[in-house]
């Protein structure tokens, strides 16, 4: 096994996974031509994913035990099957619903007896066959331990040689894949909304893509800078949530940071040759964001020398 660490900002590295690799020859046929290559299979167990899976498994086991035990309750409103076989089918359905088959010991004790029925009206006295089943359910500790050991495993595949991409580098690169996907989501969705297919000229489409790529870099750099400052200072930023101004976060998005400046107005008044400018005073949240970006508040005031300084 190879243990995998990830560097944490402002602290020691964190153990995140363990794994090993195998090399598998792969062949495929494309357009009638055979191709062969050697593929590295990286078998990785994520500790965080395994812990989350175990919590979910324990919750499902507890839920299944409570549901099966409730079948022993007798009283008004408590329905049971038409016979012990139907009751056992209900138990199996509960275990299948919670995906815990094979992880619990289920035993039942069946009892039958005759219940006398008195004579009533035109009905003669008779005997009715009654039954009852008591179900006990317990954890199969060995089976649960085996299931827990199987949680958190993933298989990655790559053709990069080990000299260029080690097992740890491959895992860390995959962990950071969401950054690329998120950037592409920003480029195609809000706030950039890249839609070059509506342009008729190819050079216009190329220019739009390049322009929006610059905008994407600005958003990414702004967000990264603020988050790095917050992580280094081990603090959070509040005031970005409109409905909950006291809510704080250590990972603000660039979109939320920019939305905080909505409502600021620069007013220019012309009086002959003279111009007066007035900027809406900056709030404490605005000043905090500018400080996290190493942007002096005094710089913004150069746009409006006639305005009062922000509080």
Number of C-alpha atoms within 10 A of each C-alpha: 10 12 14 20 17 15 10 10 11 11 8 10 12 11 14 16 22 19 19 14 16 10 13 12 9 10 10 10 9 7 5 7 7 9 10 10 11 14 16 20 17 20 17 23 22 19 16 13 16 18 14 13 17 20 13 11 19 14 12 17 22 12 14 23 19 12 14 21 14 12 19 15 13 11 7 6 7 10 10 16 12 9 12 18 10 12 18 18 12 16 20 15 13 18 22 13 12 15 14 18 15 14 19 18 12 17 13 14 10 11 11 10 11 11 12 12 12 11 10 8 6 6 9 10 10 11 12 10 9 12 14 16 18 14 18 15 15 12 15 13 12 10 12 19 12 11 16 17 12 13 18 18 16 12 13 14 15 14 12 13 11 12 7 8 14 12 23 19 15 18 23 15 12 12 10 11 11 11 12 10 11 11 16 14 15 20 19 14 12 10 13 15 12 20 13 15 9 8 12 9 10 11 10 12 17 12 12 16 16 12 12 17 17 12 16 18 12 13 20 16 14 18 19 17 14 23 23 16 17 18 15 11 10 11 12 15 19 15 18 22 14 11 8 10 10 12 13 15 16 16 15 18 18 18 14 14 20 14 13 17 15 8 8 11 11 12 12 12 10 9 8 6 5 7 11 13 16 17 20 15 15 17 12 12 16 19 16 16 18 16 14 18 17 12 13 12 17 10 9 13 19 11 13 19 13 13 17 12 14 15 8
